Amino acid sequence: IRSKKCIPCLKELLKDKDPNIILQAIRGLLVFKDHKDINQSLLKLKNHKNELVRNVINIELYEEKNTVKSKHHLSPDYLKNTVVLGDVSKILKNVGSDSVHLTFTSPPYYNARDYSIYNSYEGYISFLESVFKEVYKITKEGRFFILNTSPIIIPRVGRKYSSTRYPIPYDIHHFLIKMGWEFIDDIIWVKPEPSAKNRISGFNQHRQPVTYKPNCVSESVMVYRKKSTKLLDWILKQYSKEIINESKVGDGFPTSNIWNISPTFDKSHSAVFPKELCDNVIKLYSFVGDLIFDPFAGSGTVGVSAIKNNRYFFMTEIQKKYFDDMKSNLKNDLFTDSIPKFLTLKKFNTSIKSNENFRPRNKTNSKKTS
């Protein structure tokens, strides 16, 4: 296959309907890609209908060499251990591209009583889409976005009406892929059944078919990666051996995608992240010294876990009550050497502009990252 005599046959195989055969032909022709006619034949495949073929052509003919970027492991000082009060969509507009290493969040439930009421479910999904587009822009190349959601039930308004169940993780997935996130894994967070709302009691009494409604004991923890042609090895090369060793995950980590973790209950917030869940995600998908972002901070558990695991945090929260609670809890119970910053949107924008490395994100830069 490496003989020049094979070139005509290999070029003909590029027209085959089977993507696997095309990929094998490409591998053979790449040996001769410096030949102008071969290069032109391969370039014609850049818009091929098969995604694997397009990806190989993009990597081999368009992508720059995987040079080490020494600043990948760094993050802006103005974001480190900072909580901002305000609308996350507005807050992120001025945050520079390639700023955070990991985002872990659980958005407010659709029409949750302690958050804004949306006009429609479509409006809610549209809001999440707009936020996650901004998260994509501020995420460093090849790094992870972990989204915790679950289907929700809107109770019926009367006996003659039925309740409505909205499949949030499945409805938002399409938009995440479209904006450039690459789907990596689906982790199922399983909670003890007694902690779930009892939906099975009626069926348990009458056992009538089609009325079965199981107790919901699981939530989705969807793992996405900012699309990159660079392999994970490239990320490892951005860190020193000391950081790699310090970040190694100890024994007791989950070995399957089923994570059995009890929920956490807090009278000050209706949906609190369990610390174990945050610790797992942060230790498994980031390195010591990385910047962890939560756009819907709530009680601030992501920040607590980040500091506990020797990372930095950046969080935003629109509800002043939760913002004030975090200010009290984090300052009193968590920090010794590093005092967190609690800022309004106005003060945050001022701190960004005073940062010596600040460069406004313009339209050109936005296009490159979307």
Disulfide bonds with the S-S distance in Angstrom:
none
